[in-house]
Amino acid sequence: MKHIELQVNNCRLYHDEGIKSRHGKNIVMEINVLFFGVLTEVTGTHRKHYRGIRSFSDLKYRIRDDFPGIENYNFRIAVNNRIVNEDPVLNDNDEVAYMPPFTGG
């Protein structure tokens, strides 16, 4: 996977070749992203739909571009209700949740 990022002034441009199918075609996906807790306040929304996503890395860059303040918070990420610790492989129509740290006992 090849990722190129260019930042000029306050504008970030990026290109991610994404995942290739076995036929060599780029796969683009639609991903639903949910935000919980304080992240709902930071983003101003509970849900955002992204089209044209090529990889998890691509999704992270798009979210960071849309909501720059999100970088100031700690959060966990779940894909289809399963918490992930590394960059997961996404599939079309996956649901990705950004969640603040859990507390309690």
Number of C-alpha atoms within 10 A of each C-alpha: 8 8 11 9 10 10 9 7 6 6 8 12 12 12 12 15 16 19 17 13 9 7 6 8 11 13 16 17 18 17 22 18 19 19 22 17 13 14 21 17 12 17 18 11 12 16 14 13 11 14 13 13 21 24 21 18 16 18 20 13 16 16 16 13 14 11 14 13 12 19 10 8 11 11 19 13 21 18 18 14 11 10 14 13 9 8 11 13 11 21 17 15 14 15 17 24 22 21 19 17 11 8 5 3 3
